[in-house]
Amino acid sequence: MSTHIAGGDAGEVERVFREAYGHAVATLVRVFGDITVAEDAVQDAFVVAAQRWSESGIPPNPAGWIVTTARRRAIDSLRRSARGRELSRTVVASAGVTSTEAGDRGVDGGPVSDDRLRLIFTCCHPALRTEHQVALTLRLLGGLRVDEIARGFLVTEPTMAKRLVRAKFKIKAAKIPYRVPVASDLPVRLRSVLSVLYLIYTAGADDLVERAQLREEAIRLARAVVALLPDEPEASGSLALMLLNESRVPARRRDGAVVLLRDQDRTLWDRSLISEGQSIVRDCIRRGCPGPYQLQAAIQAVHCNADTFAATDWAQIVTLYDHLYALVPTPIVALNRAIALTETQGPDVGLAVLDGVAGDLDNYYPLHAARGDALYRLDRFDEARHAYHRAAELSTSDADRNYFKLRLHELAGAYD
Amino acid sequence: MSQYLLSTYAADGEPPSQPPSPEAMGAMLERIVALEADMDASGTFVFGGHLHGPDAATVVRMSNAELVMTDGPFVESKEHISGFYIIDADDLDAALGWAGRVSECIGRPIEVQPFAATGRVADQFPG
């Protein structure tokens, strides 16, 4: 998960920027109550920092330096504009309050961290559409550039820029608040935050190399949410789910094709991510308050526990899917449960269950991949070939298509 | 404090699939009266109303210094605003909370729109 830095000062400065960006913007939004003012000021401060730090080195508290500089710059530019004079008066008045209670006590202190939490709830407010939530979160908290976010979601830079402008407009016009929701709203609002982070993670999983940054960012933000809301087991569950998925990334590609769990070289799995993820899962189980993310993380923890595919505790996985299906009765959960059933009860039982959900998932390639696998194991090669063809047609990544080509090639051999 | 328009839409010529019984109607009115009392008590209520349908609407425009009228709504569409509240609320969360309660009372979706400006134009551009 380390960022790709060549090393040296430039790399170090870049790393500090990424780390400091979300903190600085969040603090400035609290102080000035305006996202655009905050972003502009933080960007100004980064420009100053890039010049100064290359001459005199990185200061001891770089993030604090950025916040202080950005704040000064924002006040200067607000005083210069007529519109800003009013705002700057109210800010100076309110800053008197905040500086006594919170101040610029540094970036790792409580008040500043709370700023990030406030900002993430603003960015993921359910009154914003999902693609806007995602874009805002990556821009304001992740500090990703507009072109980087655009690449991650396969849209043009102007389209992504427009999304950000519209989202920021709505926050301002509709007065979406900048605060952590009250306890009664927290479950719904947190769900929205967690789903945005997981969406960012899965978007990053579409291309393991090119979009590694999205996965890193999702994990970094999930860690921040867990640190700030340690009593929310679903937040921990979503972090564990990402960590455990991430642990298998090194084994998931071979020669440009997807490598399924069954065929992965398990020695490539990242042991430190696995032990961190599994320890979070154990904590969640102790708390006894299961939710969809915790259950999915638990399923991944069971997979990561097995030294070989054959050693997987499939009965345990089916049980966990039963719990998950009770909470989230979607066709996709039913599909994954059916795939696990194929391992415990055999491909004939699995296929029957798969056919039961097929109607809802006819355009979802994993259904056809799972059917192809079950049919292959039942020696029904013609039908298997048909299913793999359909899966290849529907899949969206080259790596998946390449995998299905391999399977079809094997099937051609099975006739001989 | 900001002001928000909470509006509900009705589809043209959409009769309720089952006309509500007098009891159900009475219960709904009671809920609305209680809700409006809460709005009053919290200083939320600014104005509200229930509108006649598009059949009762007239569009007026000045053309060559002459008043021209057209029977019917400005935009022919299946849906039209059938009722609304204008409320004072601290922020969108507060407005959404009230909108949720209105929706619960009347069993219909509510659109929440922030005002860009309210009151008399003269008050916004003094001098």
Interface residues (C-beta under 8 A of the other chain):
Chain A: H125 A127 A173 A174 K175 I176 P177 P181 D185
Chain B: S2 D90 D91 L92 D93 A95 L96 V112 P114 A116
